[in-house]
Amino acid sequence: MIPRYARPDMVAIWSPETKFRIWYEIEAHACDAMANLGVIPHENAEAVWKAKDVEFDVARIDEIEAVTKHDVIAFLTHLAEHVGSDEARFVHQGMTSSDVLDTCFNVQLTRAADLLLVGMDKLLAALKKRALEHKDTVRVGRSHGIHAEPTTMGLTFARFYAEMDRNRARLVAAREEIATGAISGAVGTFANIDPSVEEHVCEQLGLNPEPISTQVIPRDRHAMFFATLGVIASSIENVATEIRHMQRTEVLEGAEFFSMGQKGSSAMPHKKNPVLTENLTGLARLVRMSVIPAMENVALWHERDISHSSVERGIGPDATVTLDFALHRLAGVIDKMLVFPQNMLDNMNKFPGLVMSQRVLLALTQAGVSREDAYSMVQRNALKVWEERLDFRELLLADADVVAALGEDGVNEKFDMGYHTKHVDTIFKRVFGE
C-alpha cells in the first residue's frame, strides 16, 4: 500500500490492530459457544472478555513471534498476558490457526467490499448527474478512432453508468460469496469442536458458515472476489481512457478540472495534462495484478498448504485499498469534469456533413438503387470531403445520380441531426428507469 493512493478508512481495515481485534473476537465468541455447550467453564469464557477494551500491543506480539515463529500462537500468548494464563487456558480449544486466519481474512474482505460499494455509489451518482446534464449535448461517435455518426455526451456518460451498475451487482455477489467463516478444526472435520461453535462465531461476525472447509476456506471464493475487483478496475480504465482522449489538444471535447495553482509541466507552463485519468489507468493495472495470483491460490495441496498465505497478505490490502482510492478519484474527476459542447460540434463539422453518409446510403437503397451502386455513389463524394474538406451535402446536391434518386429535398432532409438523437429518451429510460 502506497499512502499516496490510499484512503484512511480502507487502510484501517488492514492494520495489524484491526486484524488482532478480529482474531480476539473470533476466539472470544468461540469460547462463549463452547461454554454454552458445557465444553469449557462459563467463568473462563467470561474471563476472555476482560480484554474487550484492550489495545493489543503489536510490537509485543511481534516480539513473541520472533521466538515462536508462529503468528497465531504469539497472539494467543499475548492474550493470556491480559486475561491470565489459567483463565485463558481454554482459548482456541479444538481450533486450528486457519480457523482464525481465514475467518478474519473474510471479515476484512467483506468490510472492504462494503467500502468499495460506497465508492461505487458515489461514482454512479456522478455519472448519472453528468448524463442527465448532457443528455442532448451532441458529439460525434467514433469507431477505430475515426468519426462515425452523431451521438450525445449524455449517452457516453450513460453507458459508463450502465457498466458500473453491472459492476456494482458483481461486487454485491462477490461480497456475498466471500462472506463465509470456518471454525472446523484440523482438516475441517469438526472432530474436536462442535459445528454449532462455527455457527455462533459466524453469526456474531456477520458471516455464513462455510458449508464444507478442509483446513481452509476454499480459495475459489477468493479467486472470484479478486476477479471482480479486476473487472471493476478495467471499467475504471475504460472511462479514464475516454476522458484522456477527449482532453487531447486536437480533440478537447472534455477535460479534467484544473485547479488554481495547479501546474501541468515542470518545463512547459502551457500544459494541462490528464494526470488523474492517466493515474487511474495505472492503478487499474495494479488491481488487475492481483487476479492471476488469486486464481493460482485455488489449487492447494490436500487439506491445506500455505502457498496462498503470502500472496493474500499482499493482494488483500493492495487490491482493495487501490481500488477504493481509484473509485473515489474517478467519481471526483467525473463530478468536476469540464465539457466543451462547441468543440464537439466543431470536431463533428471538421469534415462537413460526412457523418450523415449512412443515412444517405440507406435512402438510396430505399429509392431503388442497388446497395453496391448506392455505396459507390456515396463513397465517391465522401472521399472528396476527406481529401479536399468540401461540404458533403453540397457535393451530393451536385451529383446528378444522387439527385435523380432522391431529389434535392430528399438530400437535404437527410442532414437533420434529430434523426440521430430521436431514441435518446428510450435509451435513458432503459439505463436509469426514468
Secondary structure per residue as TSV (DSSP state, phi and psi in degrees):
chain	resnum	aa	ss	phi	psi
A	1	M	-	360.0	129.4
A	2	I	-	-105.1	122.3
A	3	P	G	-52.5	-31.4
A	4	R	G	-59.5	-30.9
A	5	Y	G	-117.4	40.4
A	6	A	-	-138.5	141.3
A	7	R	-	-106.2	139.1
A	8	P	H	-56.4	-39.9
A	9	D	H	-62.3	-40.1
A	10	M	H	-75.0	-38.5
A	11	V	H	-59.5	-39.1
A	12	A	H	-61.1	-32.1
A	13	I	H	-60.2	-31.9
A	14	W	T	-102.3	8.5
A	15	S	S	-71.6	151.0
A	16	P	H	-56.2	-37.1
A	17	E	H	-61.2	-43.5
A	18	T	H	-65.7	-42.7
A	19	K	H	-59.4	-47.9
A	20	F	H	-67.8	-32.1
A	21	R	H	-63.3	-42.7
A	22	I	H	-66.5	-42.4
A	23	W	H	-56.1	-44.7
A	24	Y	H	-61.5	-45.4
A	25	E	H	-63.1	-38.7
A	26	I	H	-59.6	-49.3
A	27	E	H	-64.6	-42.1
A	28	A	H	-67.2	-43.8
A	29	H	H	-66.1	-36.6
A	30	A	H	-63.1	-39.9
A	31	C	H	-62.6	-41.1
A	32	D	H	-59.0	-46.1
A	33	A	H	-65.2	-40.7
A	34	M	H	-68.7	-33.7
A	35	A	H	-65.7	-39.8
A	36	N	H	-66.0	-25.0
A	37	L	T	-85.2	-8.7
A	38	G	T	82.3	13.5
A	39	V	S	-78.5	-36.4
A	40	I	S	-129.7	157.2
A	41	P	-	-65.9	143.2
A	42	H	H	-60.3	-36.1
A	43	E	H	-65.1	-31.8
A	44	N	H	-71.2	-39.1
A	45	A	H	-64.0	-41.5
A	46	E	H	-66.3	-33.9
A	47	A	H	-63.5	-32.2
A	48	V	H	-61.3	-32.2
A	49	W	G	-74.0	-4.7
A	50	K	G	-60.5	-22.6
A	51	A	G	-93.5	12.2
A	52	K	T	-64.2	-24.9
A	53	D	T	-107.4	8.7
A	54	V	-	-74.6	138.1
A	55	E	-	-95.6	104.9
A	56	F	-	-63.1	137.4
A	57	D	-	-84.3	103.9
A	58	V	H	-61.7	-41.8
A	59	A	H	-63.1	-39.0
A	60	R	H	-66.5	-41.0
A	61	I	H	-64.3	-41.3
A	62	D	H	-62.5	-38.1
A	63	E	H	-62.9	-43.7
A	64	I	H	-67.0	-41.4
A	65	E	H	-63.5	-30.5
A	66	A	H	-59.2	-26.5
A	67	V	H	-92.5	-48.1
A	68	T	H	-76.7	-23.8
A	69	K	-	57.7	29.8
A	70	H	-	-147.7	117.7
A	71	D	H	-68.9	-40.3
A	72	V	H	-69.1	-41.8
A	73	I	H	-62.9	-38.6
A	74	A	H	-61.2	-42.0
A	75	F	H	-65.5	-44.8
A	76	L	H	-63.0	-36.2
A	77	T	H	-64.6	-43.0
A	78	H	H	-66.1	-38.5
A	79	L	H	-61.2	-41.3
A	80	A	H	-64.0	-28.5
A	81	E	H	-65.0	-27.7
A	82	H	H	-90.6	-38.4
A	83	V	H	-85.9	-32.7
A	84	G	-	111.3	135.8
A	85	S	T	-59.8	-45.3
A	86	D	T	-70.4	-42.2
A	87	E	T	-65.1	-29.1
A	88	A	T	-94.5	9.8
A	89	R	T	-69.6	-15.8
A	90	F	T	-99.1	-1.5
A	91	V	T	-63.5	137.9
A	92	H	T	74.1	16.6
A	93	Q	T	-60.9	122.3
A	94	G	T	74.0	3.0
A	95	M	-	-100.2	162.9
A	96	T	-	-121.7	163.1
A	97	S	H	-56.4	-37.4
A	98	S	H	-63.7	-28.6
A	99	D	H	-57.3	-42.0
A	100	V	H	-76.7	-49.7
A	101	L	H	-64.0	-48.1
A	102	D	H	-70.2	-41.6
A	103	T	H	-64.6	-41.4
A	104	C	H	-62.3	-45.3
A	105	F	H	-58.8	-40.8
A	106	N	H	-72.7	-31.8
A	107	V	H	-61.4	-45.0
A	108	Q	H	-64.0	-40.5
A	109	L	H	-67.3	-38.3
A	110	T	H	-67.7	-39.4
A	111	R	H	-65.1	-39.7
A	112	A	H	-63.0	-41.5
A	113	A	H	-61.2	-39.0
A	114	D	H	-61.8	-41.2
A	115	L	H	-68.7	-37.6
A	116	L	H	-63.7	-36.7
A	117	L	H	-65.0	-34.7
A	118	V	H	-62.0	-44.6
A	119	G	H	-63.6	-39.6
A	120	M	H	-61.8	-44.0
A	121	D	H	-64.5	-37.6
A	122	K	H	-64.1	-42.4
A	123	L	H	-67.3	-42.6
A	124	L	H	-61.8	-40.5
A	125	A	H	-62.8	-41.1
A	126	A	H	-66.1	-42.6
A	127	L	H	-64.6	-41.5
A	128	K	H	-64.9	-44.0
A	129	K	H	-59.1	-45.3
A	130	R	H	-73.2	-31.2
A	131	A	H	-63.8	-45.7
A	132	L	H	-66.2	-37.3
A	133	E	H	-63.1	-38.1
A	134	H	T	-115.2	30.0
A	135	K	T	-52.9	-41.4
A	136	D	T	-111.1	15.4
A	137	T	-	-80.1	106.8
A	138	V	E	-75.6	134.9
A	139	R	E	-144.0	164.9
A	140	V	E	-83.6	135.5
A	141	G	E	-81.9	150.7
A	142	R	E	-127.8	142.1
A	143	S	E	-130.2	136.4
A	144	H	T	60.7	21.9
A	145	G	T	79.7	6.6
A	146	I	E	-113.4	144.6
A	147	H	E	-49.7	133.0
A	148	A	E	-116.5	-92.9
A	149	E	E	-136.8	163.3
A	150	P	E	-63.3	145.6
A	151	T	E	-140.9	-161.9
A	152	T	E	-132.0	155.9
A	153	M	H	-64.0	-32.2
A	154	G	H	-61.5	-38.5
A	155	L	H	-67.2	-33.4
A	156	T	H	-63.0	-48.8
A	157	F	H	-64.1	-37.6
A	158	A	H	-65.4	-38.7
A	159	R	H	-70.0	-32.9
A	160	F	H	-69.1	-36.2
A	161	Y	H	-60.4	-47.5
A	162	A	H	-61.6	-39.5
A	163	E	H	-64.7	-45.1
A	164	M	H	-69.5	-30.9
A	165	D	H	-65.6	-38.9
A	166	R	H	-63.8	-40.2
A	167	N	H	-64.3	-34.9
A	168	R	H	-62.6	-43.9
A	169	A	H	-62.3	-38.5
A	170	R	H	-63.8	-40.3
A	171	L	H	-68.2	-39.0
A	172	V	H	-59.9	-43.7
A	173	A	H	-65.8	-40.4
A	174	A	H	-65.9	-38.5
A	175	R	H	-61.7	-44.3
A	176	E	H	-62.6	-39.7
A	177	E	H	-68.8	-32.7
A	178	I	H	-87.2	-9.7
A	179	A	-	-84.4	59.0
A	180	T	E	-125.1	155.7
A	181	G	E	-131.3	159.0
A	182	A	-	-137.9	121.5
A	183	I	-	-127.8	69.1
A	184	S	-	-115.1	-0.1
A	185	G	-	76.8	-173.9
A	186	A	G	-56.4	131.1
A	187	V	G	52.8	13.3
A	188	G	G	77.2	21.3
A	189	T	-	-95.5	-5.4
A	190	F	-	61.4	21.5
A	191	A	T	-61.3	-34.5
A	192	N	T	-112.5	7.8
A	193	I	S	-152.9	139.3
A	194	D	-	-76.6	140.8
A	195	P	H	-56.8	-25.5
A	196	S	H	-65.7	-24.4
A	197	V	H	-64.8	-45.5
A	198	E	H	-59.2	-44.1
A	199	E	H	-61.1	-41.5
A	200	H	H	-67.4	-46.6
A	201	V	H	-60.6	-45.0
A	202	C	H	-64.0	-40.1
A	203	E	H	-61.8	-41.3
A	204	Q	H	-67.8	-28.8
A	205	L	H	-100.0	3.2
A	206	G	T	76.2	28.1
A	207	L	-	-114.7	168.8
A	208	N	E	-105.4	143.7
A	209	P	E	-62.0	134.9
A	210	E	-	-65.7	122.5
A	211	P	S	-54.8	-42.7
A	212	I	S	-149.4	116.9
A	213	S	-	-111.8	163.5
A	214	T	S	-98.9	-106.2
A	215	Q	S	-104.4	2.0
A	216	V	S	-138.6	160.4
A	217	I	-	-73.5	134.8
A	218	P	-	-55.3	135.0
A	219	R	T	-84.3	-2.2
A	220	D	H	-64.8	-29.3
A	221	R	H	-61.6	-45.5
A	222	H	H	-69.7	-36.2
A	223	A	H	-60.1	-43.3
A	224	M	H	-66.7	-37.8
A	225	F	H	-61.2	-50.7
A	226	F	H	-71.5	-30.2
A	227	A	H	-63.3	-38.3
A	228	T	H	-64.3	-42.0
A	229	L	H	-60.5	-37.7
A	230	G	H	-65.1	-39.1
A	231	V	H	-66.0	-43.0
A	232	I	H	-60.8	-42.0
A	233	A	H	-61.2	-39.2
A	234	S	H	-65.2	-36.2
A	235	S	H	-68.4	-37.3
A	236	I	H	-59.8	-44.6
A	237	E	H	-63.6	-35.7
A	238	N	H	-59.3	-47.0
A	239	V	H	-65.7	-45.1
A	240	A	H	-61.5	-38.8
A	241	T	H	-65.0	-39.9
A	242	E	H	-62.6	-43.5
A	243	I	H	-66.2	-40.2
A	244	R	H	-60.3	-40.7
A	245	H	H	-65.2	-43.2
A	246	M	H	-63.4	-27.4
A	247	Q	T	-85.7	-7.4
A	248	R	S	-56.1	142.1
A	249	T	T	-53.4	-43.5
A	250	E	T	-78.8	-4.8
A	251	V	T	-109.0	-65.4
A	252	L	-	45.7	52.6
A	253	E	S	-94.0	-17.4
A	254	G	E	-160.0	164.3
A	255	A	E	-161.5	153.2
A	256	E	-	-64.1	148.6
A	257	F	-	-63.8	135.9
A	258	F	-	-113.7	110.2
A	259	S	-	-79.8	162.4
A	260	M	T	-59.6	131.0
A	261	G	T	86.1	-8.3
A	262	Q	-	-70.2	143.1
A	263	K	-	-117.4	136.7
A	264	G	S	-93.4	-24.1
A	265	S	-	-154.8	143.1
A	266	S	S	-74.4	-18.4
A	267	A	S	-109.4	-33.6
A	268	M	-	-120.7	102.7
A	269	P	T	-61.4	-18.8
A	270	H	T	-79.8	-9.6
A	271	K	-	-74.6	137.7
A	272	K	-	-127.0	95.9
A	273	N	-	-94.3	147.7
A	274	P	-	-81.0	61.8
A	275	V	H	-67.8	-33.0
A	276	L	H	-69.8	-44.1
A	277	T	H	-74.5	-29.6
A	278	E	H	-64.8	-40.5
A	279	N	H	-61.6	-41.3
A	280	L	H	-63.8	-36.2
A	281	T	H	-60.5	-42.6
A	282	G	H	-68.7	-41.2
A	283	L	H	-63.9	-35.5
A	284	A	H	-60.4	-37.5
A	285	R	H	-65.2	-38.0
A	286	L	H	-64.8	-41.0
A	287	V	H	-65.6	-46.0
A	288	R	H	-63.1	-23.4
A	289	M	T	-61.1	-20.7
A	290	S	T	-84.6	-13.9
A	291	V	H	-69.4	-50.9
A	292	I	H	-63.2	-46.1
A	293	P	H	-57.8	-37.9
A	294	A	H	-64.0	-37.3
A	295	M	H	-71.4	-36.0
A	296	E	H	-69.7	-19.2
A	297	N	T	-74.0	-12.8
A	298	V	T	-64.5	-38.1
A	299	A	-	-88.5	102.9
A	300	L	-	-115.7	157.1
A	301	W	S	-73.9	126.6
A	302	H	T	49.7	-130.3
A	303	E	T	-80.3	-19.2
A	304	R	-	-179.1	154.6
A	305	D	-	-142.7	-176.7
A	306	I	S	-115.7	25.1
A	307	S	T	-64.8	-23.4
A	308	H	T	-79.8	-23.1
A	309	S	H	-62.9	-51.9
A	310	S	H	-63.7	-33.4
A	311	V	H	-63.3	-48.0
A	312	E	H	-70.3	-29.2
A	313	R	H	-60.8	-29.0
A	314	G	H	-89.2	-53.6
A	315	I	H	-74.7	-25.7
A	316	G	H	-58.3	-63.1
A	317	P	H	-68.7	-42.0
A	318	D	H	-61.4	-48.0
A	319	A	H	-68.2	-43.4
A	320	T	H	-72.8	-41.2
A	321	V	H	-63.9	-44.1
A	322	T	H	-66.4	-44.2
A	323	L	H	-67.3	-38.7
A	324	D	H	-58.0	-47.4
A	325	F	H	-61.3	-43.7
A	326	A	H	-64.3	-40.4
A	327	L	H	-62.6	-44.6
A	328	H	H	-69.9	-36.1
A	329	R	H	-64.8	-44.5
A	330	L	H	-66.2	-38.7
A	331	A	H	-58.6	-41.1
A	332	G	H	-66.7	-39.7
A	333	V	H	-61.6	-47.2
A	334	I	H	-64.0	-43.6
A	335	D	H	-61.3	-39.2
A	336	K	H	-100.4	1.8
A	337	M	-	-59.6	135.8
A	338	L	E	-87.2	135.8
A	339	V	E	-122.7	136.3
A	340	F	-	-120.1	86.0
A	341	P	H	-58.0	-39.1
A	342	Q	H	-65.5	-39.2
A	343	N	H	-62.8	-34.1
A	344	M	H	-62.7	-44.2
A	345	L	H	-67.7	-40.7
A	346	D	H	-62.2	-41.8
A	347	N	H	-63.8	-43.3
A	348	M	H	-63.9	-32.8
A	349	N	T	-94.4	10.4
A	350	K	T	-59.8	-34.0
A	351	F	S	-118.3	88.5
A	352	P	T	-53.1	121.7
A	353	G	T	77.7	-5.2
A	354	L	G	-62.5	-30.5
A	355	V	G	-69.7	-5.1
A	356	M	G	-94.5	10.1
A	357	S	H	-60.4	-39.6
A	358	Q	H	-65.9	-39.4
A	359	R	H	-62.5	-39.8
A	360	V	H	-66.2	-40.8
A	361	L	H	-58.6	-47.9
A	362	L	H	-64.3	-39.1
A	363	A	H	-62.9	-39.8
A	364	L	H	-64.2	-41.8
A	365	T	H	-66.4	-36.8
A	366	Q	H	-70.3	-21.1
A	367	A	T	-86.8	1.5
A	368	G	T	106.8	-0.9
A	369	V	-	-81.4	138.6
A	370	S	-	-63.0	153.3
A	371	R	H	-60.5	-39.6
A	372	E	H	-63.1	-45.8
A	373	D	H	-68.2	-39.0
A	374	A	H	-63.0	-43.4
A	375	Y	H	-60.8	-43.3
A	376	S	H	-63.9	-41.4
A	377	M	H	-64.3	-42.2
A	378	V	H	-71.3	-44.7
A	379	Q	H	-66.2	-36.4
A	380	R	H	-64.1	-31.0
A	381	N	H	-80.8	-37.7
A	382	A	H	-62.7	-38.9
A	383	L	H	-64.7	-31.3
A	384	K	H	-67.7	-32.4
A	385	V	H	-66.3	-44.8
A	386	W	H	-59.5	-46.5
A	387	E	H	-85.0	-31.4
A	388	E	H	-121.2	2.3
A	389	R	-	55.7	38.1
A	390	L	-	-85.5	170.7
A	391	D	-	-87.2	124.2
A	392	F	H	-61.9	-43.5
A	393	R	H	-63.3	-43.5
A	394	E	H	-64.2	-37.1
A	395	L	H	-64.4	-42.1
A	396	L	H	-64.6	-40.3
A	397	L	H	-67.3	-21.2
A	398	A	T	-92.8	-2.3
A	399	D	-	-95.2	110.3
A	400	A	H	-58.9	-38.1
A	401	D	H	-65.6	-41.7
A	402	V	H	-66.2	-46.0
A	403	V	H	-65.6	-35.6
A	404	A	H	-62.5	-35.3
A	405	A	H	-82.5	-37.4
A	406	L	H	-112.4	-24.7
A	407	G	H	78.0	159.5
A	408	E	H	-63.5	-42.9
A	409	D	H	-63.7	-37.6
A	410	G	H	-64.2	-35.8
A	411	V	H	-69.4	-48.9
A	412	N	H	-60.5	-38.8
A	413	E	G	-70.7	-12.6
A	414	K	G	-81.2	2.4
A	415	F	G	-111.7	23.7
A	416	D	-	-82.8	116.5
A	417	M	T	-63.5	-29.3
A	418	G	H	-61.4	-21.4
A	419	Y	H	-59.0	-36.8
A	420	H	H	-86.4	-14.4
A	421	T	H	-112.9	8.8
A	422	K	T	-68.6	-19.4
A	423	H	T	-109.1	15.6
A	424	V	H	-59.9	-42.6
A	425	D	H	-60.0	-40.0
A	426	T	H	-63.2	-44.1
A	427	I	H	-65.7	-42.8
A	428	F	H	-61.8	-37.8
A	429	K	H	-65.8	-37.5
A	430	R	H	-65.0	-40.4
A	431	V	H	-78.8	-48.1
A	432	F	H	-103.8	-10.2
A	433	G	-	69.5	26.7
A	434	E	-	-150.5	360.0
